[in-house]
């Protein structure tokens, strides 16, 4: 998982504010196909929002799994939006 400096995180939060979620994770959870979709979307857009329909502990685990698998850095987690 990548780590960001405070200034990098603030800059990305500003850019992400206007974004809509581009990937949605439903009841099936984080499947291999969803992970591939996230990877592809990250390559295209660099910064994405993901909507997760799960309880908070599951959302945190999903975020950690995505960041670990794709060598990405989490910017912000508010409610069901990662």
C-alpha positions, 0 to 999 in steps of 0.5 A, a space after each residue: 500500500 502506498 502512503 501519501 504526505 499530508 499535502 498530497 492527500 489534501 490535493 487529492 481530496 480537493 480533486 476528488 470532491 467533484 467526482 462521482 463513484 465510478 465503481 460500485 461494490 454490492 452484496 457479492 463483495 470484492 470479487 476478482 472481477 470487481 478488483 479488475 474493474 477497479 484496476 482498469 479504472 484507476 489506470 484510466 482516471 488515477 483517482 476514483 471513488 468507490 461506493 461500497 454497500 456493506 457495513 463499516 468493518 467490511 468497508 474498511 477491510 475492502 479498502 485495505 484489500 484494494 489498496 494492498 492488491 493494487 498498490 494504491 493509497 487511500 485518500 479518504 473514507 466517508 460513509 459508503 464512499 471510498 
